[in-house]
Structure formats: structure tokens, C-alpha cells
Amino acid sequence: MSGVGHALRLVRYTNKAFWRNPANAFFTFAFPLMFLVIFTGLFGNDTITVAGREISVSTFYVSAIAAFSIITATYTNLAINVSFTRDAGVLKRIRGSPLPAWTFMAGRIGHAILVTILLVAIVVTFGALFYDAEVPSRTLPAFLTTVAIGAATFSALGLALTSVIPNADASPAIVNASILPLLFLSGIFIPIQDPNAWYVTVAKVFPVYHFAEAMNSAYFSPVGSGFEGWHLLVMGLWGIAGVILAVLFFSWEPRR
């Protein structure tokens, strides 16, 4: 069997294991919708300008929570799940088997992308049904491109982060500490009111801000294609950096 065939079988296996853990599957899909309902309930009556268009805050959160869903399905879940798999000795055994290492990673990333697609579809449908958010049909190419680049970038960064996670028990704390502040600073959880504020300057260094801006443009832009070339470029550079770091420092053996 070819390496691609092995990768596809691993996607299938990982997908089965995911759905056979109902609690994990439930909260993976419930958390984004829960945040969408909570934030729209708290802040949904105001009107803000996003990508040159006046929209309600509740509509803004459809794009924001879609971005959050992608980050959760790739960066957060990959980093935590791979850390637990490594501590269980599974990665060490796979590394010693004839199975090419890249096929295992491709299988894990492929599953994360499948979950990402399903999450985005659920959030967009939920937003259209309950908050009258438009489905980005005119800017669909930009939206799909942004989702794809975001998923690839945060998958690479999630794998790279495992190199600094000492053990599985520490993985949730380290992963959340590395991403939660950026979700607040980058306009995911709370819309940015002052683009010149110091925290926005800090956020611009990291890919979450650029992902949020690219998603907003692809979702709400009233004119143009919705593509944000600069933000996509920055995300791509972060993704390349994540790949390099993962290749150089990824550990297949448990750390003691």
C-alpha cells in the first residue's frame, strides 16, 4: 500500500476513535456554539464596522467563532492529543514500525481538517438560522482559502508546540496559556474597538490576529474578492515556521 493509502487509513482510524469517545466529540462541537450563544447574548445589540461594513455584533461573532473553531480543531486538539499519544508510548512504537512517519502525521492532520470543515459548516449554518448572518457566497473562494490556510497553519503550530510540552498532564495548561490571551487580544472573543491600542500592536505579531482579520474580510467584505493577501501571507509564514520547528524538535518518545 502506498504512503497516501496509509495516511487515508489513519484518517479513517482516527475518525473512528474520535467518534467512539462521545464526551470528547460532544464538547469539541458544543464549545464553539456555546461561546457563540454566550457572546452574542452579552454583546449582540450593538453595531460595529467590520471589513468596511456595518454589522451587528451578533453577526460578527459568527465569523469570530468560526475562526475559533478552526484553531480549536487544529492547534489545540492536535497539540493535546499528540502529547497524550506520545506519553502512552504509541508514537515510539509507530516510529519503530515500517509505517512512514509522515503518514501518521498526515492522518492526524487530515482528521483535524475534517473536524474543522464540519465545525465551520455547523457554525455558519447556526449563524444563518439564528442570527441572520449571510453565508459568504460571493466571497466563497476567499473564505475557503482562508479556512484552508488557517487550518494548515495552526496544525503545523500545534505539532511544533508539542516540542515544549514536557508531558501529557501539562499539555492542556500549556496549550491554553499559549492561545487564550491571543484570542482576547486579537478580536476573536471581544471585537477590537481601538485599532491603535497597544494590545493590537502586540496581537499583530501573532497569527491569530491575521487569521481573524482575514476571516472577517472573507465573510463580510461588501466589495472586492474578500482576499486579504497580507494577512494570509503572515499566516503562511507562521505555518512554515511551525513546520520547520516541528521537523527539528518534534519528539516521538515520552519525556521523563
N, C-alpha and C positions, 0 to 999 in steps of 0.2 A: 504494500500500500504506500502511496506517495505521502510526502510530508503534509500536503494540503488535506489529503484524506484523513490523516491522523488528527490534524487540527480540527476538522469538522466533527469528527467523532468525539473529541474532547469538548467541543462546544455543546454537543448533544448531552454528554455525560454531566457536564457542569450544570446545564439547564435542568436536567432531571433532579440532580442533588439539590438545586435551589428550590424547586417547587415541592420537593419532599420535606422541606423544612417550613411548614406553614407560617410559623411565627416570623421567621426572617423575611419570607416573601410578603406577608401582610404589612409589616412595618416599612419595608422598602417602598411600597406603593402608597401606604397610608400617610406617612410623614409629609411628603410634599403637598398632598391635598389638605392635610390638617393645617400646615403653615399657610396655605393659600386662603383657607377659610378664616383663620385667626387674624392674619394681617389685613385682609380686606374688611373684616369686621371692625378692626381697630382704626384703620386709616382710610377706608374706602369712600368717604364722602367728598373729599377734596378733588380738585382738578389740577393737574400738573402738565408741564410741557416736556414731552419725550420725543426725541428724534424729529423736532420741528412740528410736533402735532399736539394739540390739546386733548388729553385723555383723562379719564377718571383714575384715581389711584388703584381702584379695584381692577381695572383693566391692565394697568401697569404690572400688577403682581402676577398676571398670567405669564408674561414673558419672564419675569424675575424668578418665579418658582420653577418654570421650565428649565432655566439655566441651573438653578439649584438642584433639580432632579438629575441633570446630566453629571454634575460634579459629584453628587452622592453615589450614583450608579457606577462611576468610573474611579475617581480618585479615592473616595472614602472606602467604598466596598472592596476595591481591589487591594488597597494597602492593608486593610484589616484581615481580609480573607487569606491573602497570601502569607501574612505573618503567622496566622494560626496553622496554615498548611505546612509552613516551614518548621514550626515548633513541634508539630506532630511527626516530623521525620519524612513526610510524604515527598517533599522536594528533593531530599537527599537520595531517596530510592529512585525517583524519576531520573535524577541526574546520572545515576549509575546504570540505568537501563539503556537499551538501544534506541529508545524514543528520542528524537532530536529535541533539544531543549527549547528551540524556538516554537515548536508545535504546541508545547504545553502552554507557553505564554500566549500564543495566538488563540488557543482555545479559551483561556481565561478572559482575554480582552474581547474576543468575539462574543462571549456570553454577556459581558458587561455592556457591549454596544447593543445587543438585542434588548436587554433590560432598559437601556437608555431610550431606544425607539419607542418601546411600549409606554414608558413613563411620560415622554413628551406627548405622545398621542392622547394619553389619558388627561394630562393637564390642559392641553389645547381644547379638547372636547369639553371638559368640565368648565373651562373659562367661557367657551362659546355658549354653552347651555345656561349657565347661571349668572354670568357677568356681561353677557352680550359682547364679548371680545371677538373681534373679527379674526377669522382664520387667515393667515398670511398667504393668500393665494397669488396675488400679484407679485409679491417678493419671495415666492416659494423657493426659487433657486438659491437666493441668498440665505434664506432660513435653513435649508437643508445643508448648505455648505458650512454655515456657522455651526450647526449642530455637529456635523462630522468632524470639523477641525477641533471643536471643543472636546468632543469625546476622545479623540486621539491624543490631544494634548494632556488632558487630565488622567488618561490611562497611563501614559508614559510617566507623568509626575507621581502617580500613585505607586508605580513599581519602583521608581527612584527613591521614594520616601522610605520604603522597607529597608533600605541600607542603613538607616539611622535608628530603626526601631529595634531595641535590644531583645524583646521577647513579645509573645502574643498578648500577654496581660497588659502590657504597656501600649499596645497599638491603638486602642480607642482614644486614650488620653492624648497621645502624640498627634494622631490624625486630626482630632477635633481642635486641638490647640493650634495647629498649623492652618486650619481653614476657617474656623468660625469667626475670628476677628476680621478676616478679609471679606467675609460675606456681609458683615455690617458696614465696613468701610467702603465697599465697592458698589453700593447701591442695590444689593440683592434683597436684603431684609428691610432696609429703610431707604426710600428714594433720596438721592443726593439733592440737597437744597442749595448749597453754595459750591459751584464747581471750582472755586479758587481756595477752598478751605484746605488747611494743612493735611488733613487726613486723606483728602482726594489726591494730593501730591504723593503721599505715601502709597496709596492704593494703585496709582498708575504704574508703579514699579512691577506689580504682580499681575498674573494673567487673569485673575477673577474679574478685575475691573474691565479689562479689554473684552472679555467674554460677555459681560453684562451689557456693555455698550454696543457690541456687535449684534447681540440678540435683540436689543431694543430697536435698533435701526432696521434689522431684517423683519421685525414684527410690525412696527408702527410707522415706518417712514412713509409720508404721504406722496412723495415724489421720488423718482430715481429707482435704481435697482434694489436698494437696500443693502448692498455690499459695503462693508467698512474695511477697506484694504489695509489701513494702518493697524487697526485693532487685530485683524486676522493675522497680519504679519508678526506682530508681537506674540500672539498666541502660538504661532508656528515655531518661533524661535525658542519659546519656553518648552514646547514639545520636543524639539531637537535636543535641547539641553537635558530634558528628562530622559530621553533615550540614551544619550551618552553616559549620564550618571548611572543609569540602571545597568548598562553593559559593563561599566568599570567596577561598580561597587556592589551589585546585587549578590546576595549570599544564598546559596542553596542548602546550607547546613544550619541547624539550630545554633543559636548563640548562647553560650553558657557563661 
